[in-house]
Amino acid sequence: MAKVKVMGHNPPDTDSTCSPIVYAWFLQEFKNIEAEAVIGGEPNREAKFVLNYFGASMPETISELTAEDKVVLLDTNNPEELISGWDQAEIIEIIDHHKLSGIKTLKPIEVTIRKYGSVPTVMWEVMLSAQDNLTKEMAGLMLAPIISDTLKFTSPTTTGMDREVADKLAGIAGVNIDDFAAEMFAAKSDLTGMSAREILLTDQKNFEFGGKKYKIAVLETTDVRPSLAMAVELKAEAEKVQQEESLENVFFLIVDIINSEAHLLGFNPEGMQIAEEAFSSSFTDGVMRLPGVTSRKTQIAPMLGAVLER
Ligand SMILES: [Mn+2]
C-alpha cells in the first residue's frame, strides 16, 4: 500500500517543511503507519538551513495528488495553499494553527487545530507517546518552526505553550535558542542571488475577501534595507503576478524581525487606500510603517479583510 503523504502548505516555510518530517516519523515509529513527508515546492532558505543543521533530508517534491493518495495536512486547512489534486486525495488528518478555511471531506477525519504559534506545539500534544522518545534531530525539527513562526516568541501569535514546548525541545536537541534563532534568521534574511519575483513570492498567501482574490506576501528579515531598495522592481513583479493570477490586488510587507515592525509597500492607489483604511495610517515615500505588526495571520489579513469585506 502506498505510504501516507504528510505535507504542509505551498510554498513551504520552515513549519511546512520540518513538521511533516517529524509527523511522518511519528506515524511510522509509534502508529505503525507507513508515511513519508512531501513538499509541493521549494522551501525557503531558512527551512533549508534547518534541514542541513540537523542533517535531515529534504522531503520529496511532488506536484500533484491523486485519488490513490492518503494525506495528512499540517500547517494548513486552506484549499488555496494546496497542490492540485488535493480534492481527489483522501485527507485523513489535519493538524493546524490557522483559521478554518473550508476543506470538506467525504468521511470523518482527525482534526486538531489549536491557537498556538506553530504546528509543533500542537503536535507535541498529539504525539504524547513520543514525547520521551524524541531524537535530537526530531526535537530540532520541531523547535525550528516554533522559533520561525513566533519570530523567537515576539509575534503576538506566541503562547505560553510555545515557550514551554520550545524549551523542552531545545534541551533534547542540545541547542541554545538564542544562538540557533540568530543563525536561522540570518539564513532567512540572505537575499543573495534572489530575483525581485522570488523575494515577492517567498512567503505568500492568497485570500478571498468580499468575493475577490487578494495576495498578501511578506518577507521576514533582520535587515529591511536591501528589499526596501528594490521597491520599484517588486512593484513591477507584483503587477505581473496580479495579472497572471487574476488577483484584485497584491499586498507586500517587509517584516523587520529585530524591531518588530512591518513596512507595507504601496504598489497602486487602490491598494494604498485600502491599507490606509485598514491600518489607520499613511504612506511616506511609498512605504507605510506599521510598528508592532509582524503577523499576517492575526494582524495583517484580518485588518485588510475587515475593509475589503465591507
Ligand atoms: Mn505554521
Boltz pocket constraint, residues with backbone or C-beta under 6 A from the ligand:
constraints:
  - pocket:
      binder: B
      contacts: [[A, 15], [A, 16], [A, 75], [A, 97], [A, 117], [A, 118], [A, 119], [A, 149]]
      max_distance: 6.0
